[in-house]
Amino acid sequence: MLFMKEQRPYVLATHKSLDSATVSMIIGKKWRALSENKRDKYYKEAKRLKQLHIQLYPDWAKCGKGSGRAAPGTTEACSSLHDESIGHF
């Protein structure tokens, strides 16, 4: 994600008429061409940002579409938590 965010402006600047899927493919090829050492930089930054997010938002629970998983520290599924927060039961 971080690599894509960094590279997208450069790819779009040189390939202005490409659709999003093609831009993503180009960036994916660039990612796979990176050495493990260079990829490590992005993995470390992602880990740091994840830890920061956990500290800033300790009660945040990832509840994606159709996720039936319970939020951490609860027994309720994410969908039921979401429904209650918007007033639907």
Phi, psi and omega in degrees: 000315180293319179297317180297317180299323180287319188274332185308313180300323180292317180294317180295327180293327181265343181227069188299330187263009182280148176279169185300319181297318181291320176300316179298321178296318179297315180294323177299318177296320178297319180298313181293336179279345180291148174289160179300324179298317180288325177295325182304325178304316182287322177298318180295318179293321178297320178295318179297316180294325177296315179297320177298317179299318179298320179290319182286327185229070185295335182265003182289134177233132180284116179234093180279177179301130175071010180287120178262006182287148175282145176292149180305133178081007179230170175249359181269144176289154181303320183297323179288326176296318180295315181300318180293326183288339179252007174088011178256137180237000000 
